[in-house]
Amino acid sequence: MTDPTDSESEPTPDHLLHTGAENPVDPEDLVMASGRTPTPELVEKARKDLEEQGAAAVERLLP
């Protein structure tokens, strides 16, 4: 018996995440790094976090 999987509950694949080492981190990247689906509200919060905290906003999620 197989259970249907909910794509919302699966972790974001590594190839979709960025640490900022190669490229600047977008707010959408920061939301996905937290394991959430980007919504306008979460993207705006992530944009503010990046403005206020810079790279530390990413480092707290991906040490």
C-alpha beads as a LAMMPS data file, in Angstrom:
LAMMPS data file: protein, C-alpha beads

63 atoms
62 bonds

1 atom types
1 bond types

-500.0 500.0 xlo xhi
-500.0 500.0 ylo yhi
-500.0 500.0 zlo zhi

Masses

1 110.0

Atoms # bond

1 1 1 0.000 0.000 0.000
2 1 1 1.434 3.359 -0.958
3 1 1 0.631 6.669 0.609
4 1 1 0.244 9.694 -1.614
5 1 1 3.034 12.175 -0.993
6 1 1 2.429 15.829 -0.440
7 1 1 5.002 17.843 -2.368
8 1 1 4.632 20.622 0.217
9 1 1 6.035 18.359 2.942
10 1 1 9.159 17.248 1.088
11 1 1 12.444 19.083 1.648
12 1 1 13.646 21.465 -1.042
13 1 1 16.204 19.737 -3.296
14 1 1 19.763 20.935 -2.758
15 1 1 20.175 22.023 -6.385
16 1 1 17.459 24.648 -5.835
17 1 1 19.159 26.186 -2.801
18 1 1 21.970 28.747 -2.911
19 1 1 24.300 29.735 -0.102
20 1 1 25.358 33.031 -1.592
21 1 1 28.895 31.850 -2.191
22 1 1 28.412 31.751 -5.954
23 1 1 25.638 34.305 -6.427
24 1 1 23.710 36.779 -4.307
25 1 1 20.845 35.209 -2.393
26 1 1 17.364 36.170 -3.547
27 1 1 14.527 36.481 -1.042
28 1 1 12.919 33.448 -2.702
29 1 1 16.097 31.443 -2.011
30 1 1 15.954 32.429 1.636
31 1 1 12.326 31.306 1.918
32 1 1 13.105 27.966 0.246
33 1 1 16.130 27.490 2.515
34 1 1 13.735 27.644 5.443
35 1 1 11.775 24.762 3.901
36 1 1 8.745 26.846 3.005
37 1 1 6.977 27.598 -0.238
38 1 1 7.588 31.195 -1.364
39 1 1 4.463 33.313 -0.898
40 1 1 4.343 37.090 -1.339
41 1 1 4.277 37.579 2.437
42 1 1 7.227 35.266 3.122
43 1 1 9.245 36.728 0.243
44 1 1 8.711 40.248 1.605
45 1 1 9.805 39.156 5.087
46 1 1 12.874 37.479 3.582
47 1 1 13.671 40.654 1.611
48 1 1 13.611 42.656 4.862
49 1 1 15.750 40.044 6.638
50 1 1 18.348 40.191 3.852
51 1 1 18.410 43.994 3.958
52 1 1 18.803 44.083 7.747
53 1 1 21.019 41.044 8.341
54 1 1 22.829 40.508 5.044
55 1 1 24.596 37.150 4.770
56 1 1 23.746 36.327 8.389
57 1 1 20.129 35.811 7.328
58 1 1 21.255 32.847 5.228
59 1 1 23.895 31.601 7.641
60 1 1 21.336 31.142 10.421
61 1 1 19.499 28.676 8.146
62 1 1 22.466 27.101 6.374
63 1 1 25.487 27.219 8.687

Bonds

1 1 1 2
2 1 2 3
3 1 3 4
4 1 4 5
5 1 5 6
6 1 6 7
7 1 7 8
8 1 8 9
9 1 9 10
10 1 10 11
11 1 11 12
12 1 12 13
13 1 13 14
14 1 14 15
15 1 15 16
16 1 16 17
17 1 17 18
18 1 18 19
19 1 19 20
20 1 20 21
21 1 21 22
22 1 22 23
23 1 23 24
24 1 24 25
25 1 25 26
26 1 26 27
27 1 27 28
28 1 28 29
29 1 29 30
30 1 30 31
31 1 31 32
32 1 32 33
33 1 33 34
34 1 34 35
35 1 35 36
36 1 36 37
37 1 37 38
38 1 38 39
39 1 39 40
40 1 40 41
41 1 41 42
42 1 42 43
43 1 43 44
44 1 44 45
45 1 45 46
46 1 46 47
47 1 47 48
48 1 48 49
49 1 49 50
50 1 50 51
51 1 51 52
52 1 52 53
53 1 53 54
54 1 54 55
55 1 55 56
56 1 56 57
57 1 57 58
58 1 58 59
59 1 59 60
60 1 60 61
61 1 61 62
62 1 62 63
